[in-house]
Amino acid sequence: MKLFKNKFSILAMILVISMIALAGCGSKPAGQTAQEPAKEEVKLSGEIKIDGSSTVFPITEAIAEEFRAVYPDVKIPVGVSGTGGGFKKFVAKETDINDASRPIKSQEAADAASAGVEYVELKVAFDGLSVLVNPSNTWVDYLTVDELKKIWAPDSTVKTWKDVRAEWPAEEIKLYAPGTDSGTFDYFTEEINGKSGAIRPDFIGSEDDNVLVQGIAGDKNALGFFGFAYYEENKDKLKVVKIDNGNGAIEPTFDTIKDGSYAPLSRPLFIYVNKASLEKPEVKEFVTFYLETAKDIVKEVGYVALPDEEYAAGLNKIK
């Protein structure tokens, strides 16, 4: 009888242990089931199509790389058609986001409305449009805004450096500028010549800023302009020109661009997001990620970050 009782006790103990183990196993799947939907919510895929400004491209491409590290199943091709070329694709609903180095023009906005494209404008950084010459150019230290206009105006008669200042050499100036679809081109012509697109025709133009870098770096008598970040990236090959708008000659730097003293060639940079695209979780998450990480990445790629409150305002727009 005693042996029977011991066996019974052992069996009872095994049964209790088994029930506890089963209960534990049962609770674990329940916990996993509760967590699985959350994992599904952050598992993103699909494609985010972006095009536009060559100036904004380095920012967007850098942020896209960081985003892909977190969400490797999301494809993010970033094209460079220039701000104007990008807006054409944006209005045609070929892209979700347009990089822009100027605000959208009234005609572009009208075209978007006609096509049923609603959008959100988001400011992402500041840039200082830089005027560059070849490092072998020893005579140009600064240019006034009036001298820039004299050189670049549609009716300009300037052919040589001597035509700008009498003490400069009588050597022909070779002009380099962004292409006509570039927001940088629009901004410069508007600020210097008083009208977007107003410029002399005899310049070498390209939407690819690297082409302009190579042109100026290889030509002693070259003069051109493009975004500050490309100068920073190539400062060993180029010489930046200070600009005097009547308050003294100012060189573009992070500080002078941020405080606005580098005038009139400091400007904001934008992305434009199709509102319909924001309905896609991968696009909304990317734009949120963009604004949350822009402050640090903007600095890394050579631009000037916005104040914190401006990024916060952008986040509120998309929420």
N, C-alpha and C positions, 0 to 999 in steps of 0.2 A: 504493500500500500504506500509506503514511504517513497519507494522508487517511482511509483506511478505519479505521486504528487509532485516529485521533482521534475519528472518529464513534462507534466502539465504546466508547471511554472515556467520551464524553459520555453515551451511552445508558446505560452502566453506572452512571454517577453519578446520572442521573435516576431510574433504577430503585431505587437505594439510598435516595435522598431520599424517593421515593414510599412505600417500605416503612416508613421511619421515621415518615412522616406518618400512614400507615394505622395503625401500631402505637399512635401517640399518640391518634388518634381512637378506637381500640378501647379504650384504657385509660380514657378519660373516661366513656363510658357505664357501664363496670363500676363506676367510682367513684360515679356517680349512682345506679346501681341499689342500691348498698350503703346510700346515704343516704336513699333514698325511703321505706323502711319507717319510719324514725325520724320523718320528717315526718308520715306518716300517723298515727303514735301520738299526736302532739300536736295534730292537727287535730280539734277537738271540736265537736259539734253537740248537738241535743236540747234538752230543757227541764228546768229545775230548779224545782220548785214549793215556795214558801216562804210561810208565814203565821205569825200569832201576835202577839206583844207589840208595842204601839206604842212602848214604851220602847226595845226592841232594834232596831226598824225602821230608825232612822237609821244604825246601824252596818252592818246587813246590806245596806241599799240602797246605801250608799257603797262597800262591798266588791264588791257585784254590779256596780256601774258600772265599777270598776277591772278586774274579771274580764272583763267584756264587751269592754273595750278590747283585751284580749289574745286572747280567744276570741269574736269577734263573731257566730259562728253559734250560740251557746248562748243560749237565751231564759231569763230569770230573773224571772218575775213575783213580786213580794213583796207579800203582802196584810197587812192589819192587822185581825184579828178579836179582838184581845186574847189574852192567854196561854191562858185557858181555852177560848175559842172556837177558837183555833189547835190546841189539843190534841185537840179533837173531830174536826177535819179530819185531823189526824195519825193518830189511832187508826183512822179510817175509810179510811186509805191514800190520801187525796186529796192529800197533800203529802209531799215528801221530807224537809223540814226544818221544825221549829217554833221560832220565836223565843220565848223565855220569860224573864220578869222575876222568876221564882221557880222553885224546884225543882218537878218533877212531883209531883202529889199521889198518895197511895196508891191512891185510887179510879181515877185516870187511868192509873196504872201497871197496875192490875188489868185495866182495860178494854183496854189495849194488849196485855197477855198473852193475854186471851181472843180478841182479834182476830188473834193471831199476829204482832204487830208488835214486833220486837226493836229496840232503839235504843241509841245512844251519847249520853251527856250530856257536853257540852263547855262549860266555863266560858269566857266571852269578854271580860268586863270587870267593873268595879265601877261602881255608881251610888249616888248619895245621894238618897233620896226627899226632896224639898224642900217645905216648907210656905210658902205664898205669901199675901200680902194686896195690896190695891191701894196704889199709891204715895201716894195721898192719905191713907192711914191713918197718922196721926202718933203714935198711942198704943201700938200693938203693936210692941215691939222684940224680945221673946223670949216663948216659951211653954214652960212645963214639960211634961213627959210627962203628969203628972197633969191639967194643964189641957187638954191635947189630948184625953185620955180623957173628961174632964168634958164637953167640947163634942161629941165624936163618938160617945159610947157609945150603944147601942141604947135605953137608958132615960133619955137626957139630958133635962134640963129647961131647958137653956140656950137662951134665945131672943135675948138681947141681949148686947152686949159687957160691959155692967154686971154681967150674971150670972156672968161669968168673974172679973172684978176690979171691986171696988166703985168705983174711981176712973175706970174707963173709961165712955164714953158709953152712954146707954140707947137705943142704936140696934140694930135687928134685924140679926143676922148672916145673910148669904146664903152658903150652903155649896156648894162645887163639888168634885167628886171623880171619879176614873175610874169607868167602868162596872163592873158586877159580874163581867164576864168578864175584867177586867184583872188581871194579876199584881200591879200596883202597888196596886190595891184590896185584894187578898188580903194582901199584905205589910203594908200600913199597918194594916189591921184586926187582923191577928194580933199585930203588935208593940205597938200602942197599946191595943187593946181586949181582947187576950188570946185571940181566936178569929177565925179566918179567916171573913170575911163578916159579922161582928158590927158593925152600924153603925145609926145612926138613919136613918129612911127619907126624911126631908125634905131631900134634897140634889139638886142638878142634876148628873147623871152623864153621862159620855161616854167611849167608848173612844178617841176622837180628842183627844189632848192639846191640839191647837190650839183646839178649842172651849172647853176650860177656860181657856186663856190669854186668849182673847177675853172670856170671862165675867168673870174676875177683873179684867182690865184695864179693863172698863167699869162696874164696880160698886164704889163707895167702901167699902161694908161687906162685901165679899167675903172669904172665907177658903177656901183650897183646897190641894190637894197633888198633885204629880206628879213625874216624874223630873228630876234635876238638869240634864240636857242641855237640856231645854225651857226651864228657867229661864235658863240661860246664853244661849240663843238669843234670849230675850225680856226680858232684864234691864232694858231701857229702859222696859218697860211694867209691870213687876212689882216688888214688894218682898219679898225673902226674909226669913223669920222664923228667928231663932236658936232652937235647941232645948236645953233644960236637962234632962238626965237625972239630975241630982243632983251633977254634977261641974262645974257652971258652964255658961253659955249658949255653945253652939258653932254657928258658921255653917257650912253645907255649902260646902266648897271642894275642889279636887282633892286637897290635902294631908290635910285632915281626913277625907275619905272613904277615902283610901288607907290612912291609919294607923289607921282605926277609931275615932278620937276623936269623930266625928260619929255618936253612937249614941243610940237604937237604929235609926236610919233609913239606915244604910249597908248595901248588899246586893250580892251577885254577880248577874251576868246570864248567861244561857245560850243555847245552841242545842241542840236535840235532833235527831239525824239517824237516820232509819230505816236499819237495817243492810242491808236488801235494796237500798235505794237506793244504798248505797256500792258495790254491784257495778257500777253504771253509771259509766263512766270520767269523765263530765262532773261527776257529783256528788262523786266522790272528789277530783278535781282542785280543784273549787270549795272543798270543806271544807279541804283542805290549804292552798290559797291564802288562805282566810279566816284560819286560825290563823297563817300566816306573815306576813300583812300587818296583822293586827288591832292590833298594838301602836301603830303610827303612825296608822292611821285612827281608832281609838278616841279618841285625843287630839284629832284634827281635828274630830270631831263632838261633842265636849264631855263625854266620859266619862273614866273613869280606867282606864288599862291594867293588866293583870295583870303580875306578875313574869315574867321570861323563862322561868323553869323551869315555870310553869304552862302556857304555850303549848306548850312542848316536851312536857310530859306529855300534852296533848291530841293532838298529832301522833302520839305513840306509840300512843295509843288507836286511832286510825284506821288505823295501819299494821299 
